[in-house]
Structures are given as structure tokens and as C-alpha cells.
Amino acid sequence: MYLKCVFLALFLFVSHIAADDFEETLSHLKPKTTSKTQEDAVLGLIKRSIPNGYKFFLVKVDPNFGPSGKETFQVQKSTTGFVKIVGTTGVAAATGLNYYLKYYCNVQISWEFSQANYLPQNLPEIDVTITLNDRFRYYQNVCTTSYSFVWWQWEDWEKHIDWMALNSFNLILASTGQEAIWERTYKKFNLTQEDVDEHFTGPAFLSWLRMGNMRGWGGPLSSAWHERSIKLQKQILTRMRSFGMLAVLPAFAGHLPRAFKRIYPEAKMTKMDAWNDFNDTYCCPYLLEPTEALFIRIGEAFMKEVCRKKCAMPV
């Protein structure tokens, strides 16, 4: 019930932010990647997506293009010229590319299929400038990690990040590899390897571990899994940021391994209810009260580890 109240309060707060208050609340969140890096990212996307036609496209990223505080793209092509794409960010430019492919060339690029080989021999003329309605276009949820992404390699992620850029997403949940961070954090609070192994589920069930629904099921996680996940996350973050995307990294939500109750018996924490009929071996981790000083300590320790391990570039 407590979490429901927190989520409701957050929703009401965000819903009532006046347009005039935007500059004081969220407008400072901007990509720190250079325009040249973003241009190169879009050109790389074009080479991967339409290898037989990329030489006909020119890309420019200009953060001052279009109305202030909005993302805009422009796509132009005359009878004999190149297709010129200008975007406020790499994502905006990639969105302009997708707009041209979909609505002028009848070419679609989806999660698993591309019609890029059907690009018209004579590329259509176009002169379009579009300003996107929303500053942020959020993508992903916690469960999709286990539903779709858990076994992906870099080749899968590379293609999917291209798809994100083409479809205008610029605020992306990026949760890969966080268990390696949590292991280091838990051990700073005197948990043993056995305590950690008892808590972590197997890879396919991490979404429900992260939400406090279960623990231990299909686990533990190997050191090789942690190493692979951290390496993959760094690749994911680097590529996302190269397009000018903002990666949403995980933080501490209050869920804890059972061992915390043994080590910190005076801390106020609630044992979670059994989820989906899991027995006590695999259910019911603890939820730490956010008013506890320990909550702040764990949250700070985790974020320091996140930035030490994941922040190959500024967040």
C-alpha cells in the first residue's frame, strides 16, 4: 500500500508540473555527446540499415536548429541531389530518416525485419521540417528485460538501439548488469557470498527479483555472467549516448536480501508477501523503510558503484 501511495504522489506531481516550470525541473537533462559524435552515430545507422543506399544520405546535427527546447528534424532532397537530414540531436536526425523511409520510400525497419533492400532506385523528392511534440520519449519497462532481452548479445542490442533511434526514443531504461553492482554493494554491508547467492535469481527471472517478487529461483548468478553483463552494459550505454539518448540507470528501491534482517535487526523493514504461490525458499525478500538511515546509506553506496562501473561517459 505504501508503494502505491508513493507512485500516486509521483504521478500527481509530474501531472501538475506547469509548462512554465519545465525549465526549472527537467530541461537541464540534455545529451552531453558532441554533435559530431551524434552525426557519426546516425551515419553508422544508415550504413547498417541501408547498406546499398547510404552514400546518398548526408547528416548534420545542430542543437540550435528549430524552436528552443524542442527537437526538430528536416529532410530535403531535390531532383538530382542527396537526401539531406538535419536534426537537433542524433535521435531527431534518425527520426527524420525513418520518416523519409516509411512515408516516402515505403520502407519499414522493425525489430526483426527490414525492407531496406526495397529502397526505390530513384529516391523521392522531399522538403519537410517537423518539430516533435514531446521533449522526452521514454522507452522500456522492467519486465521486458526477462521477456525479450535476457539472452541478447551485442549484435542484437546494436540493431535494437538503431530501431530506438529511428523511432524517436531518447529516454531509455538501461538496467543490464546491475546485479554485479548489487553484489559489490551488498558485500560492503557485510553480506557473505552465500547470502548474495541465496538472493539472486537466474538470468531469466531478474525482472521479478528487481521488483521484490521472488529471490533465488534459478540462481545463483555466476561471475562470468556478471562480467559479460557489465561489458555489454558499457557497450549499450556508449551507443545510446552516441545518438544523444539519455540512459535511465537503476537506483535503490528498497528491496533487500533476507540477510539484511539478520545483520541489521533494528532497521525497520517489512517482509514481502508471497508472490504467485512461491514458497518461503523463493519468496518474500524484505522492503526497507525509506525513512531509515540505512536506506540512504545503501542508496548512496549503490549509486557510487553504478557510476564507477557503468558511467564510461557522463550520465
C-alpha positions in Angstrom: 0.0 0.0 0.0 2.9 2.3 0.8 4.4 1.9 -2.6 1.1 2.6 -4.3 0.9 5.9 -2.4 4.4 6.8 -3.4 3.7 6.1 -7.1 0.4 8.0 -6.9 2.1 11.0 -5.3 4.8 11.0 -8.0 2.2 10.7 -10.8 0.3 13.7 -9.4 3.4 15.7 -9.0 4.5 15.1 -12.6 1.0 15.6 -13.9 0.8 19.1 -12.3 4.1 20.4 -13.5 3.1 23.6 -15.4 4.6 24.2 -18.8 6.3 27.3 -17.4 8.0 25.2 -14.7 9.7 22.9 -17.2 12.8 25.0 -17.5 13.3 24.6 -13.7 12.6 20.9 -13.5 13.7 18.8 -16.5 15.1 21.0 -19.2 18.7 20.6 -17.8 18.6 16.9 -19.0 20.4 17.2 -22.3 22.8 14.9 -24.1 26.5 15.7 -23.5 27.7 13.9 -26.6 29.2 16.2 -29.3 27.2 16.9 -32.4 30.0 15.3 -34.5 29.7 12.0 -32.5 25.9 12.1 -33.0 26.3 12.7 -36.7 28.7 9.7 -36.9 26.2 7.5 -35.0 23.4 8.3 -37.5 25.7 7.7 -40.4 26.7 4.4 -38.9 23.0 3.5 -38.5 22.4 4.3 -42.2 25.3 2.1 -43.3 23.9 -0.8 -41.2 20.3 -0.2 -42.1 20.5 0.6 -45.8 24.0 -0.6 -47.0 23.1 -0.2 -50.7 21.9 3.4 -50.4 23.8 5.1 -47.5 26.0 7.0 -49.9 23.0 9.1 -50.9 22.4 10.5 -47.4 24.0 13.5 -45.7 23.5 14.1 -41.9 24.0 17.2 -39.8 23.3 17.6 -36.1 22.7 21.1 -34.9 21.4 21.6 -31.4 20.3 25.1 -32.2 18.1 24.0 -35.1 14.4 24.6 -34.7 12.4 26.0 -31.7 14.2 26.3 -28.4 13.6 23.4 -26.0 12.1 21.2 -28.8 13.7 18.5 -31.0 13.3 19.1 -34.8 14.3 17.4 -38.0 14.4 18.5 -41.6 14.7 16.2 -44.6 15.3 17.7 -48.1 16.0 16.2 -51.5 15.9 17.8 -54.9 15.7 16.1 -58.2 19.5 15.5 -58.5 20.8 16.0 -55.0 21.5 13.9 -51.9 19.0 13.3 -49.1 20.0 15.9 -46.5 18.9 15.3 -43.0 19.3 17.9 -40.2 18.4 17.2 -36.6 18.6 18.8 -33.2 20.1 15.6 -31.9 21.2 12.3 -33.4 17.8 10.8 -32.4 16.0 13.6 -34.1 18.0 13.1 -37.3 17.4 9.3 -37.2 13.7 10.0 -36.7 13.8 12.1 -39.9 15.5 9.3 -41.7 12.8 6.9 -40.6 10.1 9.4 -41.6 11.5 9.5 -45.1 11.9 5.8 -45.4 8.4 5.0 -44.2 6.3 7.7 -45.8 8.2 8.5 -49.0 10.1 5.2 -49.8 7.5 2.7 -48.4 10.3 1.0 -46.5 9.9 -0.2 -42.9 12.5 -1.2 -40.4 11.1 -3.2 -37.4 12.6 -5.2 -34.5 13.3 -8.3 -36.6 12.7 -7.3 -40.2 13.9 -4.7 -42.7 12.7 -3.7 -46.1 15.8 -1.7 -46.8 16.6 -3.8 -49.9 13.4 -2.4 -51.5 14.7 1.2 -51.4 13.5 2.9 -54.6 16.2 3.2 -57.3 15.2 6.9 -57.7 14.9 8.4 -54.3 11.8 10.5 -53.9 11.9 14.3 -53.5 11.1 15.7 -50.1 11.2 19.0 -48.2 9.8 18.5 -44.7 10.6 20.1 -41.4 8.9 18.6 -38.3 9.2 19.6 -34.6 8.5 16.8 -32.2 5.7 17.3 -29.7 7.5 16.0 -26.6 10.9 16.7 -25.2 11.2 13.1 -23.8 10.1 9.9 -25.5 10.5 7.1 -22.9 11.1 3.5 -23.8 11.1 0.2 -21.9 9.8 -1.3 -18.7 11.3 -3.6 -16.1 9.7 -6.8 -17.3 10.9 -6.6 -20.9 14.4 -7.5 -19.8 13.2 -11.0 -19.0 10.6 -11.3 -21.7 12.9 -10.4 -24.6 16.4 -9.2 -23.8 17.9 -11.6 -21.3 20.0 -13.6 -23.8 20.8 -10.9 -26.3 24.3 -10.4 -27.5 25.8 -7.1 -28.6 24.7 -7.7 -32.2 21.1 -7.9 -31.0 21.4 -4.7 -29.0 23.1 -2.8 -31.8 20.2 -3.5 -34.1 17.7 -2.6 -31.4 19.3 0.7 -30.4 19.2 1.6 -34.1 15.5 0.9 -34.0 15.1 3.0 -30.9 16.8 6.0 -32.6 14.7 5.5 -35.8 11.5 5.6 -33.7 12.5 8.7 -31.8 13.1 7.3 -28.3 15.5 9.3 -26.3 15.0 8.4 -22.7 15.8 4.7 -22.3 15.7 2.3 -19.4 19.1 0.7 -19.1 19.2 -2.0 -16.4 21.7 -4.6 -17.8 24.4 -5.7 -15.4 23.0 -4.2 -12.2 23.3 -7.4 -10.2 27.1 -7.2 -10.5 26.8 -3.7 -8.9 24.4 -5.0 -6.2 26.8 -7.8 -5.3 29.6 -5.4 -4.6 27.2 -3.1 -2.7 25.8 -5.9 -0.6 29.2 -7.0 0.5 30.0 -3.5 1.7 27.2 -4.1 4.2 28.7 -7.4 5.5 26.7 -9.9 3.4 28.6 -13.0 2.5 28.8 -14.6 -0.9 26.4 -17.2 0.3 23.9 -14.5 1.3 24.1 -13.0 -2.1 23.8 -16.3 -4.0 20.7 -17.1 -1.9 19.1 -13.9 -3.1 19.9 -13.6 -6.8 17.6 -15.5 -9.2 18.8 -16.9 -12.5 19.1 -14.6 -15.6 15.7 -15.3 -17.0 14.0 -14.2 -13.8 15.9 -11.0 -12.9 12.9 -8.7 -13.7 10.9 -10.2 -10.8 13.9 -10.2 -8.5 14.3 -6.5 -9.1 10.7 -5.9 -8.2 10.9 -7.8 -5.0 8.6 -10.6 -6.2 11.0 -13.5 -5.7 14.5 -14.5 -4.8 16.8 -17.4 -5.5 14.7 -19.0 -8.2 17.0 -20.4 -10.9 20.1 -18.8 -9.3 22.7 -18.1 -8.4 24.5 -15.9 -10.9 28.0 -16.8 -12.0 30.9 -14.4 -12.0 31.1 -15.0 -15.8 27.5 -13.7 -16.1 28.4 -10.6 -14.1 31.5 -9.9 -16.3 29.6 -10.4 -19.5 26.7 -8.2 -18.3 28.9 -5.3 -17.3 30.8 -5.4 -20.6 27.5 -5.5 -22.5 26.1 -2.6 -20.5 29.0 -0.4 -21.3 28.5 -1.1 -25.0 24.8 -0.3 -24.7 25.4 2.9 -22.8 28.1 4.1 -25.2 25.9 3.5 -28.2 22.8 5.0 -26.7 24.7 8.2 -25.7 26.3 8.4 -29.1 22.9 9.1 -30.6 22.1 11.7 -27.9 19.9 9.4 -25.9 19.6 9.7 -22.1 20.0 6.4 -20.3 17.9 5.8 -17.2 20.1 3.8 -14.8 18.7 1.8 -11.9 18.7 3.0 -8.3 17.8 1.6 -4.9 14.0 0.9 -4.5 14.2 -0.6 -1.0 14.2 -4.4 -1.8 16.8 -6.3 0.2 18.1 -9.9 0.6 16.9 -11.7 3.7 20.4 -11.5 5.3 19.9 -7.8 6.0 17.4 -8.6 8.7 20.0 -10.7 10.4 22.8 -8.2 10.1 20.6 -5.1 10.9 17.9 -6.3 13.2 17.0 -2.9 14.4 16.3 -1.4 11.0 12.6 -1.2 10.1 11.9 -3.5 7.1 8.8 -5.4 6.0 8.8 -9.0 4.8 7.1 -9.0 1.4 4.0 -11.2 0.9 4.4 -14.5 -1.0 4.0 -13.8 -4.8 2.4 -16.2 -7.2 2.4 -19.1 -4.6 6.2 -19.3 -4.3 7.2 -21.0 -1.1 9.4 -19.4 1.5 12.6 -20.6 -0.1 12.0 -18.4 -3.1 9.7 -15.6 -2.0 9.5 -12.8 0.4 12.6 -10.6 0.4 12.5 -7.6 2.7 11.5 -4.0 1.9 13.4 -1.4 3.8 11.5 1.7 5.1 12.7 4.7 3.2 12.8 6.8 6.4 15.6 4.6 7.7 19.1 6.0 7.7 20.2 2.6 6.2 18.1 3.3 3.2 20.2 6.4 2.4 23.4 4.6 3.0 22.6 1.7 0.7 21.3 4.0 -2.0 24.4 6.2 -1.9 26.7 3.1 -1.9 24.9 1.6 -4.9 25.0 4.9 -6.9 28.7 5.2 -6.3 29.2 1.7 -7.7 26.9 2.4 -10.6 29.0 5.4 -11.7 32.3 3.6 -11.1 31.3 0.6 -13.2 28.8 1.9 -15.7 29.5 5.5 -16.3 32.0 5.2 -19.1 30.6 8.5 -20.2 28.8 11.2 -18.1 25.3 10.3 -17.2 
